[in-house]
Each structure stands twice: as structure tokens, then as C-alpha cells.
Amino acid sequence: MKRNSNVVGAVCLLVLLVVGAGCSNQALLIQPVSAKRTLKEHIIQKPKGTVRDKVAVIDVDGILVNHAKSGLLGRSDNPVSLFMEKLAKASADRAVKAVVLRINSPGGTIGATDAMHHALTQFKQETGKPVIAIMLDLGASGGYYLACGADGIVAQPSCVTGSIGVILQTMSFKGTLDKIGIKAEAIKSGELKAMGSPLKDMEETERDVLHSIIMSQYNIFLDVVAKARPGIPEDKLRSLADGRVYTAGQALDAGLIDQIGYPENAIAWAKREAGLSRCQVVIYHRPVDYKPNSYATAMSPIEPGALVNVGLPHWLTASG
């Protein structure tokens, strides 16, 4: 009896979805989806006639972290892993003569960003294929760091970029805990083991240690930008790299980008660098995704068996 009620409930839900779709300008499309999760190639531009050569568009969206992202309907790919997978596909395809890196990111962790930048520079060295970056709405902080690995940088007129720097945000709940009569005490192996703990005020020694780490990572970032933009004098670069963001026009004037344009401009530049007059433009995606043009972004794939994923704080789910 319980099984029958479940079936009835499922049928009712499906009917409601279909009726709801019919009452709006939305359509409910039910179709079989491949269970294979390997990347597929989708053609977004193709000239008439037979053309073998390709320019591959590789998209980098959202916050750059080295773990899978959780969403309402499931978990999406690890950005670092997905980026490397796309680079590997473009590297293995001899018909791919150039790559356009389409970036729409506010940045991320220094580790994830640096790993992606390293993979990009290795790709260029091993394949010799030119890479042109196009930054859409955002190409800030780690997004700009990654763009510096390309042979040229284009930014849309409305793009916000820059934010060259590193930040570590801390906070202290000690004052609040004191007011409600809670005292935290840490049993530690060394004086700095509880460094950065929100349960106590930060001491000057701890602040100095953390600041030295931040400055070390900042200098790595600065070195990446300096190598990518050799025309900017060191003193000017340091003044530009104070963490502020720039419009596309300001970034162009400062020498942080090469031109203002759109994805089609980046594609045209990549074609010139590769010596192509006619070619296909392709983009990589999972089988569940659809890519209609060079502005399309990846959807978060739905995990089998998961309808709604309500994320819990890391400290409630971490196992180690």
C-alpha cells in the first residue's frame, strides 16, 4: 500500500510540473541523459563547407576553489579538476589550434588559482597552442591571476578586473563570549597553535606571522602579473596592485589588459595567432549541459538520487 501511495505521489508531482509549465512561458523537457560524465564537444560556430581546424573555448566561472561546489540541485565539478580536464581535451585534439579562455570569476583561493595558472602555462609550453583570455563581467583577483597565463587579455566594456592582492579574513567572538559567561581555553602544543582562533583576540606575534604569509603569497601574485605585463614598471605595478578593482577602460590605460572587446574579438585574435582563416569554434561540456554560444556557462549537474541538496556548514559535515 505504501508503494502504491509513493507511485501516486510521483505521478501527481509530474502532472503538477507539466500543468505548471503549460501555464507559463516555460517548457518541461523530459529526455534521456547519458550516464557517462566525460566531456563532450559542442560546436558553437561553424563556417560553410568542410572545416577541420578548431578554436576551443574553455570556460572558467565562479569562485576558484579546489573542491566540488554544492548547489540547490546537486554538486558541480571541482573547478581545478574540470579546468585541467578541458585543457587535456584541447591538448589531445590535434585539430584544436588555439584556445580562448572565457573567464567570469571574482577569484578564489591562492592554491586553486595557482594550480590552474600552472596547468595553463604547462599547456602552452607542451602544445605551442596560443591562448587568449576574455574576461566577461568579472576577472578580478584570482580571475585576473589566471588570465595572466594567457598570451593576451581581452575584457568586455562592462568588466570589473584587478583586485591584485591577497586577503585573510579573521574575526573574534571573545567579547561576545565574555558577555554571556563563556570562557574558551585551548590545550596546545605550541604558543602559536591556536593562531587565528575566533575564540580569542589575536596577539601581535600571531598577526606578524599571518601578515608574513599573506605578503609571501602577494609577492607570488605580483610576480605572475609582472611576467605577464612586462611593459609595466615595477614601481607602477606595486601602486596598481593595492587591491583596488578597475573598469575595463582603466585596466587598458594601466596596461593590465590588451584590448576591450567581446568573445568574438577574442576568438578572432586566437584565429590570427594560430594562422587560421576558417575554423570551427567548439566548447566542452558534460552531456547534461547545452552550450548554444560562446556566452553559455556550465550548469551544475544533478547527482543521481539527489533532488535537493541542502548544504550544511563544513564543521557539521567534516569527518577529519
C-alpha positions in Angstrom: 0.0 0.0 0.0 2.9 2.3 0.8 4.5 1.6 -2.5 1.2 2.5 -4.4 1.0 5.8 -2.5 4.5 6.7 -3.5 3.7 6.0 -7.1 0.6 8.1 -6.9 2.6 10.9 -5.3 5.2 10.8 -8.0 2.5 10.9 -10.8 0.8 13.8 -9.1 4.1 15.7 -8.9 4.8 15.1 -12.6 1.3 16.3 -13.5 1.7 19.4 -11.5 5.1 20.1 -13.2 3.5 19.7 -16.6 0.5 21.8 -15.8 2.7 24.5 -14.3 4.8 24.5 -17.4 1.7 24.9 -19.5 0.6 27.9 -17.6 3.8 29.9 -18.2 6.3 30.5 -20.9 8.5 27.7 -19.7 8.6 24.2 -21.2 9.2 20.9 -19.4 11.6 18.8 -21.4 12.0 15.1 -20.4 14.6 13.3 -22.4 17.1 10.5 -21.7 20.5 11.7 -20.5 23.8 9.9 -21.0 25.1 8.3 -17.8 28.7 9.0 -19.0 30.3 12.0 -17.4 33.1 12.5 -19.9 33.4 15.9 -21.5 31.6 16.3 -24.9 32.4 18.8 -27.6 29.7 21.1 -28.9 30.1 23.2 -32.0 29.1 26.9 -31.4 30.4 28.3 -34.7 31.0 26.6 -38.0 31.5 28.1 -41.4 30.0 26.6 -44.5 31.9 23.7 -46.1 34.3 21.2 -44.6 36.5 22.6 -41.9 38.7 20.6 -39.7 40.6 23.2 -37.6 39.1 24.4 -34.3 39.4 27.1 -31.7 38.3 25.7 -28.3 36.5 27.9 -25.8 37.3 26.9 -22.2 35.0 28.5 -19.6 36.1 29.3 -16.0 33.2 30.5 -13.9 32.5 31.3 -10.3 34.8 31.1 -7.3 38.0 29.2 -7.9 38.4 26.5 -5.2 39.9 23.1 -5.2 36.8 21.2 -4.2 33.4 20.4 -5.6 30.8 23.1 -5.3 27.4 22.4 -3.7 24.2 23.9 -5.1 20.4 23.5 -4.5 20.1 20.7 -7.1 23.3 18.9 -6.6 27.1 19.2 -6.7 29.1 20.7 -9.6 32.6 19.9 -10.7 35.8 20.8 -8.8 36.8 23.9 -10.8 40.5 22.9 -10.8 39.8 19.4 -11.9 37.4 20.5 -14.6 39.8 23.1 -15.9 42.6 20.6 -16.2 40.2 18.1 -17.9 39.3 20.6 -20.5 42.9 21.6 -21.1 43.8 17.9 -21.6 41.0 17.5 -24.1 42.2 20.6 -26.1 45.7 19.3 -25.9 44.9 15.8 -27.2 42.9 17.1 -30.2 45.3 18.0 -33.0 42.5 19.9 -34.8 42.4 22.4 -31.9 44.8 25.1 -33.0 44.1 27.7 -30.3 42.2 28.2 -27.1 40.0 31.1 -25.8 39.8 31.2 -22.0 36.5 32.6 -21.1 36.7 33.9 -17.5 33.9 35.1 -15.3 35.2 34.9 -11.8 35.8 37.1 -8.7 38.8 35.0 -7.7 39.2 32.2 -5.2 41.9 30.6 -3.1 45.5 31.2 -3.9 46.2 27.4 -4.1 43.4 26.7 -6.6 44.2 29.7 -8.7 48.0 29.0 -8.8 47.3 25.3 -9.7 45.1 26.4 -12.6 47.6 29.1 -13.8 50.4 26.5 -13.6 48.3 24.0 -15.7 47.7 26.7 -18.3 51.4 27.6 -18.7 52.3 23.9 -19.0 49.6 23.5 -21.7 51.1 26.4 -23.7 54.7 25.1 -23.3 53.8 21.5 -24.3 51.4 22.2 -27.1 52.5 25.6 -28.5 48.9 26.5 -29.0 48.1 30.2 -28.4 45.7 31.1 -25.6 43.6 34.3 -25.5 41.7 35.2 -22.3 38.3 37.1 -22.4 37.0 38.4 -19.1 33.3 38.9 -19.0 31.5 40.5 -16.0 34.4 39.7 -13.6 38.0 39.0 -13.9 39.2 40.0 -10.5 41.8 38.7 -8.1 42.3 35.0 -8.9 40.4 35.5 -12.1 42.9 38.1 -13.3 45.8 35.9 -11.9 44.6 33.1 -14.3 44.2 35.5 -17.2 47.8 36.4 -16.8 48.7 32.9 -18.0 47.2 33.7 -21.5 49.1 35.2 -24.5 46.7 38.1 -24.5 43.8 39.5 -22.4 40.6 41.0 -23.6 38.0 42.5 -21.3 34.3 43.3 -22.0 33.5 47.0 -21.7 31.5 46.3 -18.5 34.1 44.1 -17.0 35.5 44.7 -13.5 39.0 43.4 -13.0 42.1 44.0 -11.0 41.9 43.3 -7.2 45.5 42.3 -7.3 46.3 41.1 -3.8 45.7 38.5 -1.1 43.4 38.7 2.0 42.9 36.6 5.1 39.8 37.5 7.0 39.7 36.7 10.7 37.2 37.6 13.5 37.0 37.3 17.3 34.0 36.3 19.3 35.8 36.7 22.6 33.9 39.9 23.6 30.5 38.2 23.0 31.5 35.1 24.8 32.7 37.1 27.8 29.3 38.8 28.0 27.4 35.5 28.2 29.9 34.0 30.6 31.6 31.5 28.3 35.4 31.1 28.6 37.3 29.2 25.9 40.6 27.5 26.8 42.9 25.7 24.3 45.3 23.0 25.3 48.1 23.4 22.7 51.5 22.0 21.8 52.9 25.4 21.0 52.3 29.1 21.6 51.1 29.7 18.0 49.0 26.6 17.5 45.7 28.5 18.2 46.8 31.3 15.9 43.7 32.9 14.2 41.2 31.2 16.6 37.9 33.2 16.7 37.6 32.3 20.4 40.3 34.8 21.5 41.8 38.1 20.5 44.7 38.0 18.1 48.1 38.7 19.6 50.7 40.9 17.9 53.1 37.9 17.3 50.3 36.0 15.6 49.4 39.0 13.4 53.0 39.3 12.3 53.2 35.6 11.3 50.0 35.7 9.3 50.9 39.0 7.7 54.3 37.5 6.5 52.3 34.6 4.9 50.0 37.0 3.2 52.9 39.1 1.8 54.7 36.0 0.6 51.6 34.9 -1.4 51.1 38.5 -2.5 54.6 38.6 -4.0 53.9 35.4 -5.9 50.8 37.1 -7.4 52.8 40.2 -8.2 55.5 38.1 -9.9 52.8 36.4 -12.1 51.5 39.8 -13.2 55.0 41.2 -13.8 55.9 38.4 -16.1 52.6 38.7 -18.0 52.7 42.5 -18.3 56.4 43.3 -18.8 55.7 46.8 -20.0 54.5 47.9 -16.6 57.4 49.3 -14.4 57.8 47.6 -11.0 57.0 50.7 -9.0 53.9 51.4 -11.1 52.8 47.8 -10.8 53.0 47.9 -7.0 50.9 51.0 -6.9 48.3 49.3 -9.2 48.4 46.2 -7.0 46.9 47.7 -3.8 43.8 45.5 -4.0 41.6 48.0 -5.9 39.4 47.0 -8.8 39.4 48.6 -12.2 37.0 49.1 -15.0 37.9 47.8 -18.4 38.9 51.3 -19.6 41.1 51.9 -16.5 42.7 48.5 -16.9 43.5 49.2 -20.5 45.0 52.6 -19.6 47.1 51.0 -16.9 48.4 48.2 -19.2 46.7 45.4 -17.3 44.8 44.2 -20.4 45.5 44.4 -24.1 42.1 45.4 -25.5 38.4 45.9 -24.8 36.1 43.6 -26.7 33.8 40.7 -26.7 34.1 36.9 -27.0 34.1 37.2 -30.8 37.0 39.6 -30.7 39.0 37.1 -28.5 38.1 34.3 -30.9 39.3 36.4 -33.9 42.5 37.2 -32.1 43.1 33.5 -31.3 42.5 32.6 -35.0 45.1 35.2 -36.1 47.6 33.9 -33.6 47.1 30.3 -34.9 47.2 31.5 -38.6 43.6 30.4 -39.2 41.2 32.0 -41.7 38.3 29.5 -41.3 37.7 27.2 -38.4 35.0 25.7 -36.1 34.6 27.1 -32.6 33.9 24.5 -30.0 33.2 24.3 -26.3 33.4 21.4 -23.9 30.6 20.4 -21.6 29.1 17.5 -19.7 26.4 15.5 -21.6 23.6 17.1 -19.4 24.6 20.6 -20.4 23.8 22.6 -23.5 26.0 25.3 -25.0 24.3 27.5 -27.5 27.1 30.1 -27.9 30.3 31.5 -26.5 28.5 33.2 -23.6 27.0 30.0 -22.3 28.0 28.9 -18.9 28.1 25.4 -17.3 25.1 24.2 -15.4 25.5 22.3 -12.2 24.9 18.7 -13.0 22.4 16.8 -10.8 23.7 14.0 -8.8 22.0 10.6 -9.2 19.5 10.2 -6.4 19.7 13.8 -5.2 16.7 16.1 -5.8 17.5 19.0 -3.5 20.9 19.4 -1.8 20.6 21.5 1.3 24.2 22.2 2.3 25.3 22.0 5.9 28.2 24.0 7.4 31.6 22.4 6.9 32.0 21.9 10.7 28.9 19.8 10.8 29.9 17.5 7.9 33.6 17.3 8.1 34.9 13.8 9.1 38.5 14.8 9.8 
